[in-house]
Amino acid sequence: MAKTLTVSSLAGAIHASFSRLQFTPDLLPADLIGTLIYRQNTGEFTTRKGPIFANIVLADEINRAPAKVQSALLQAMQEREVTIGEQTHKLGDPFLVLATQNPIEQEGTYPLPEAQMDRFMLKIRVDYPSREDELEIVDRMATSTPALGVEPVLSIDEILAARQAVNSVYIDDKIRAYIVDIVQATRNPGMIDNQLARLIEYGGSPRASIALALASRAHAFLQGRAFVTPSDVKTIGVDVLRHRVLVSYEAEAEDIASDEIVRRIFDHLPVP
């Protein structure tokens, strides 16, 4: 599905440091964040920083590594820093973790901890391409030397400036209340629909409200607007919430995914 190619191409379009780490069952936390190395000639420990010290970090097949490795990402993704030994090191700015993931039912995969999933702003599903798209894929890639050159088009300064522009996008109090009501509905679905209550095991945390507000601002910015509309919230909402709404056993038995549940919540809540 070209998940890794998509992420590496994004990194190639940015004048920023990039590292790729293949997650495997034998991966150790030190392979990700780094470790202390003893120098016999000096009798001192020195820090060897791991691949997480980059602006763009690609965690390839992230659900193939066990929980102890996933936990090493928590501090980095939330605090933008890592602790090696007794020292805490700040990460670069900007710092972004992009991950690819295989379906859980495939052999050799582990479910990600809820605390880690909550730290990812968006989860994008990549489905099979259409027949026309697959024909184009074959045309481009069915060669020993595919032409996939990517030229940088952005600098770090431009990215930071765009971030400040997104922060200045106006979001009305009614839109804020709408966002909070959506996330609250994932925790208390019975307030809007008794049928939803049996389908949700856990709803979104306050991080979901923060992520939905930020993503809505970014969506408005990309549309060339200086203000957020309910359409921005609804357009980006499923990508923000699908991995934060954990479905119940009843929902799994009825083959109801979190995407459908989130859409039902949007359908039931009045739009400001």
C-alpha positions, 0 to 999 in steps of 0.5 A: 500500500506504499505506507512507508514510501508515503512517509519517506517521501514526506520526509524527503520533501522537508529540509529536516533530519529524518530517521527510519526504524524498523520495529521488530519483536527483538527491538530494545528501548535502547535501540530507539532512544539510545544508551550510555557507553562506558569508555575504558580509556577515560573511565566515563560514560558517554551518551549515544543518542538513538534514531529518535533524535530527528525531526521526522521519525518513521516507526515502520510496522510499529505494532511488531515491537513489544510493549516495552519498546512502545513505552519508550516512545511515550515520553518522547511523543508527549514531552518532546524529550527522552531520559537516558540514564540520569540525563534528560535530552530535549528533542528537535523542533519540529518533532514528528513521529509517523508510524505504519501499522499492520492489521492486528490479526496478522501473525507477529503483531502486538496491540498498541497500548491505549496511552500510546495510541492516544498520543497519535493525533491522527490515524489514517486507514489505507485501503486497496487501490482502485483498478485504475490506480493499481494500473498506474502503480504497475506502470510506475513501479514494475521496474528495477529502477523506479523513478521516485526522486523527491525534491525538498520544498520546505524548510524548518523555518517555514514549517514553524511559521506555518505552525504559528499561522495554524495557531492563529486560526480563529475558533469560536466558542460554539465550535469549541463547545461542539468539539467537547460535546463530541468527545464527551459523547464518546464517553457517555454515548447513552446521552444521545443514543442508547444503542451506542452505549453498548457499542463503546468500551472506552471513549476519548480522553481530553487529548482527543478534544485537544487533537480535534481542535488542533486538527480542525484549525489545520484543516481550515488553514489548508482550505485557505480560511482563517476560521474553523467551521463545523465542516472542518470538525466533521471532515477531520473528526473520524481520523482523530477519533477512530483510534481513541474510541475502543469498541465493545465485544458486542460491536466486534461481534456485529462487525461495527468499527469505530469509524461507524460509531464516530459517524453516528455520534456526528449524526446525532449531535446538533451542529452549531 
